[in-house]
Amino acid sequence: MAPPEAAPPAARGTASASAPTVLEARGVGKRFPGVVALDDVSFTLRAGETHALVGENGAGKSTLIKVLTGVHRPDAGELLLAGRPVGFARPAEAQAAGISTIYQEVNLVPLMSVARNVFLGREPKNRLRLIDFPRMHAEAAALLDGFGVTVDPRRPLHTLGLGTQQMVALARAVSVDARVVVMDEPTSSLEPREVETLFRVIEDLRRRNIAVVYVSHRMDELYRICDRVTVLRDGRHIHTGPLAELDRMQLVSMMLGREVSEVRRDGVTGFGADGHDVTRTPVLTAKNLVRRHQLDGVSLELHPGEVLGLGGLLGSGRSETAKALAGALSLDAGEVRVAGRPLARSSPAAAIRAGISLLPEDRKAEGIVPGLSVRENIVLAALPRLSRGGVVSRARQDRLVEIFVKRLRIKASSPEQKVGELSGGNQQKVLLARWLCLEPKVLLLDEPTRGIDVGAKAEVQALIDELAGEGLAVLLVSSDIEELVEGADRIVVLRNGGTVGELVGENVSEDALLAALADHAPPAETTETAPPAETTDAVETADAAETADAAETADAAETADAAETTDAAEAIETAEVTEATEVTEAAEVVEATEEDPR
Amino acid sequence: MTAQATAEPVRGEGEHGDGGPGGKSRGAGAGPGPGLPGTRGRGLLGRRGTAAWLQEYGVYAAVAALLLFNALFTDHFLTTDNLRTQLIQVAPIVIVALGMALVIGTEGVDLSVGSAMSLAAALLPLYLGYGLIPALLVALLSGALVGAVNGTLVSVVGLQPIVATLALFVGGRGLALVMADGQLKQIVNPDLLALGTGSLLGIPLVVLVAGVLALAVAFVVHRTTFGRQVVAIGGNRAAAALAGLPVKRVLTGVYILCGVLAALAGVLATARLTASDPSSLGTLMELSAITAVVVGGTPLSGGSIRVLGTVAGALLMQLLRATLVKHDLPDSTAQIAQAAIIIAAVYVARERRSR
């Protein structure tokens, strides 16, 4: 039923329907022990088109991509590249055939330089068959420059921000002679400006008649840049057609297999429409958190029963704030109080004892223990509470695990399945369960829905809503503006490691948040601890007398360092042009202080 | 139904009952993709199953096979006397390997176990005058100290385990020689000698101790908070730290346990020898222990500890050597055979990780 109607106007027409098919999968099947990941799926990709591949987790997107890029071999069906059947035994073979891939998580060598990463495996050689470094560096710099990224190609990759790393991955992918570029959630760690750059690159690819397979959960992006869409669900092909002929709700309903009206009623995110009853006295207060290079005066209050959003661009100190509150990042200055009592020591264990739990941003690196079972991952933090005399009670573990598997609807073959084998959404739920079984007072969620599918996303969002309703204080860090605005009762905005404003009431809107992030208009309410004031303060103290207050003098030095490195970081992550004046000012003041004869 | 009626017809394309192109390649060269699950076709599920079985039970099967071989083809092998000798010889290796398994489970390694043994051996005769118990305690304490130094260097200072334990691998034996004046000392204390030669219900005390310790370590690993934390830290240290686990304390504790177990092995070996010989006791022990752990199926990448596998690993190496010696093959052949076993074990483990 419900034939496509009232389609939004097509934004493009470059990829004509008559363009030759560059890559085709016919009746591809793939099964893993216990699961049919792909069942008779066909997929065609035309030269020069940007083809969206959508579906929930477990729909088979990742498997299809892996089949297309030679990571998996299909059990059934065939692949045709420019009309000729091909079989890739290894990703390298697919690459040689002109299929490049950018994975969701950056897949590069962190300790190698940017240039080496771009040219890994095909480095320019000089006459002695050695790597021609000057040429490699120059070419890498030129290539990245084309993406609007100015970065020293000799810098080790790991010193760059995630977004910049992603651009390096992109540069690598398109610099090989690619006919097809597969992008798996390329924007999940990019900030808006970098996304724009990415889209420019995709337009460029289109002009060069290179086909792009674009996997993303973000509808805005799909509608902006994709020509056609293929929807998968439960390993089966559901639909392929021009994206412009479908509206968002129809697309979502295909992905979820639910009726349009049903989706509409649920809203775009899983959050309820109403705010929460917020208790007046804060359960957690953070005052002037300072950490060299990262935080420069973050202050916030968190009340029981509210969802406080923490907004800010990449590098603004969102994750660092969350980590500092959870004791995972030591502070140079500032104070965290829980229920009025200062947090004695900065350690995750102390924070957990005080009732603070952090769901970290990087699920793989800091969240799951992939080799352990669902059960062991859930009870990890609660082990001491489940033990008597150091011996863990299996029965109590099982009871706890059963409750949370049911409540969070964790889909695993059994609690003994390894967490590493679960989908991203289910891994995230396992982590949520790990924290919820500690019965925390404060839940810090750093990008809780990043890289998980639509269904799980809505579930997680609904859960956040529910938890706040039960009186938990939730800090929601998200780069998804929609999620932040719909989920949060109040939003604190960070910039350059400091609190710059707060949105309350009607101002919790996408427009106001964008304005605050971009610093287009003064935020509705500004807290009294804006970073410039703080810097001046500190410098004055240092100026006054070195004997004055040792702590505050140190503070000033810290601020100076922070300002300088922020400056440096800024230069690299060119996308971030904001606040140059503020930083420069601070740096200047600092220089003046240093020259001051003592 | 819903709008999916518009979906393009999805057809079965020809016959493809039997895996795609080349779905049956068996060559070792074309191993599974880089850490990706299920890179093989359906046709290889059987092989995958075999590999999984080998990972799980390979060591035990190998031990059983070796025993069977000896029962059929080696004279006087399955005799109480011979088995007794084999078990007594393997006991110290088992004890050290248990500690090593814990350390390797945290993605570490302890090279200083041999030195800890020699240090314990050197200290024993110095304190035997106070009686067996005080001397034993001093010896074990020295092992704990070695472990505490290693653990601190690894967890607090943040050195890589191989480097941190290298310091005491070299220095520990030196210290032992200084304490013992570089001399071999005869042991005359009857209590200590009884520990080496005595038996209970026909089982040599040394073997009994090793057996009880194996069970104890298995219990610690699987059932205690400490054990689960060790495994979690080995599996993902950053995640464990964020989950509030006392990472430094647990790591230090693991190295201390390893040191104490090594010291105990040193005491038992000294009792067997009836002499304290700090210059040669426990040399190359670290490698025997690591071999037992690896052959037993504990991955060097941490996050999993196979205690009984470790015991079986030590037994396998011991029996292999004994078998070859009984068949009048030179020791060099035994070494080559052991190398083959190690490579096979690592190969099987590699398959495991790629799943």
Contacts between the chains, C-beta under 8 A, distances in Angstrom:
chain1	res1	chain2	res2	distance
A	1	B	1	7.4
A	1	B	2	6.6
A	1	B	3	6.7
A	1	B	5	7.2
A	2	B	2	6.8
A	2	B	3	4.8
A	3	B	3	7.3
A	3	B	6	7.2
A	4	B	3	7.4
A	4	B	6	7.2
A	26	B	13	4.5
A	27	B	10	7.5
A	27	B	11	6.2
A	27	B	12	5.6
A	27	B	13	3.4
A	27	B	14	7.7
A	27	B	16	7.3
A	29	B	16	7.3
A	31	B	42	6.4
A	32	B	37	6.7
A	32	B	38	4.4
A	33	B	38	7.2
A	33	B	45	6.9
A	33	B	48	7.8
A	40	B	10	5.3
A	40	B	11	7.4
A	40	B	12	5.8
A	40	B	13	8.0
A	41	B	10	7.1
A	42	B	8	7.2
A	42	B	10	6.0
A	42	B	11	7.3
A	42	B	13	7.7
A	66	B	36	7.3
A	71	B	33	5.5
A	71	B	36	5.6
A	71	B	39	6.7
A	72	B	33	7.7
A	72	B	36	7.5
A	72	B	38	7.0
A	72	B	39	5.9
A	73	B	19	7.4
A	73	B	20	5.2
A	73	B	21	7.6
A	73	B	22	7.6
A	73	B	23	6.2
A	73	B	39	7.1
A	73	B	40	7.2
A	73	B	41	5.5
A	74	B	20	4.9
A	75	B	16	7.5
A	75	B	19	5.9
A	75	B	20	6.5
A	75	B	23	7.3
A	75	B	41	5.4
A	75	B	42	4.9
A	76	B	16	3.8
A	76	B	17	7.8
A	76	B	20	7.0
A	77	B	13	5.7
A	77	B	16	6.0
A	77	B	20	7.4
A	78	B	13	6.9
A	78	B	16	7.7
A	78	B	20	7.2
A	87	B	20	6.2
A	87	B	21	3.5
A	87	B	22	6.4
A	89	B	22	6.6
A	89	B	25	7.6
A	89	B	30	6.4
A	90	B	30	7.8
A	90	B	33	7.0
A	91	B	33	7.0
A	91	B	34	7.9
A	236	B	10	7.0
A	237	B	7	6.7
A	237	B	8	6.9
A	237	B	10	4.8
A	238	B	4	5.3
A	238	B	7	5.2
A	239	B	3	7.7
A	239	B	4	6.4
A	239	B	6	6.1
A	239	B	7	4.6
A	239	B	8	7.1
A	240	B	7	7.7
A	240	B	8	5.2
A	241	B	6	7.2
A	241	B	8	8.0
A	250	B	3	5.9
A	253	B	2	6.4
A	253	B	3	6.6
A	254	B	2	7.5
A	254	B	3	6.2
A	254	B	4	6.3
A	257	B	2	7.1
A	257	B	4	7.8
A	258	B	2	7.9
A	259	B	2	6.3
A	260	B	2	8.0
A	260	B	3	7.7
A	326	B	242	7.3
A	328	B	241	7.2
A	328	B	242	5.6
A	347	B	244	7.8
A	348	B	241	6.1
A	348	B	242	5.5
A	348	B	243	7.1
A	348	B	244	4.6
A	349	B	244	4.1
A	349	B	245	7.5
A	349	B	246	6.3
A	351	B	244	7.4
A	352	B	243	7.8
A	352	B	244	3.9
A	353	B	244	7.8
A	358	B	242	6.4
A	360	B	239	7.8
A	360	B	242	5.7
A	365	B	236	7.7
A	365	B	238	5.8
A	365	B	239	7.6
A	366	B	236	7.7
A	366	B	238	4.5
A	366	B	239	5.3
A	366	B	242	5.4
A	367	B	239	5.5
A	367	B	242	7.6
A	368	B	236	6.9
A	368	B	239	6.4
A	369	B	232	5.2
A	369	B	235	3.8
A	369	B	236	4.4
A	369	B	239	5.6
A	369	B	240	7.1
A	369	B	303	6.8
A	370	B	235	6.9
A	370	B	236	7.0
A	371	B	235	4.8
A	371	B	303	4.2
A	371	B	304	5.9
A	372	B	231	6.8
A	372	B	232	6.4
A	372	B	235	5.6
A	372	B	303	7.2
A	376	B	228	6.6
A	376	B	231	7.9
A	376	B	232	7.2
A	380	B	228	7.7
A	380	B	232	5.6
A	380	B	239	7.8
A	380	B	240	7.3
A	380	B	243	4.9
A	380	B	245	7.3
A	381	B	243	4.1
A	381	B	244	5.5
A	381	B	245	7.5
A	383	B	225	4.6
A	383	B	228	5.8
A	383	B	229	6.5
A	383	B	245	8.0
A	384	B	225	5.8
A	387	B	224	7.4
A	387	B	225	4.5
A	390	B	224	5.0
A	390	B	225	5.3
A	390	B	226	6.2
A	391	B	223	5.5
A	391	B	224	5.4
A	391	B	225	7.5
A	392	B	223	6.0
A	392	B	224	6.4
A	392	B	225	5.6
A	392	B	228	6.2
A	394	B	223	7.9
A	421	B	37	7.1
A	434	B	243	6.7
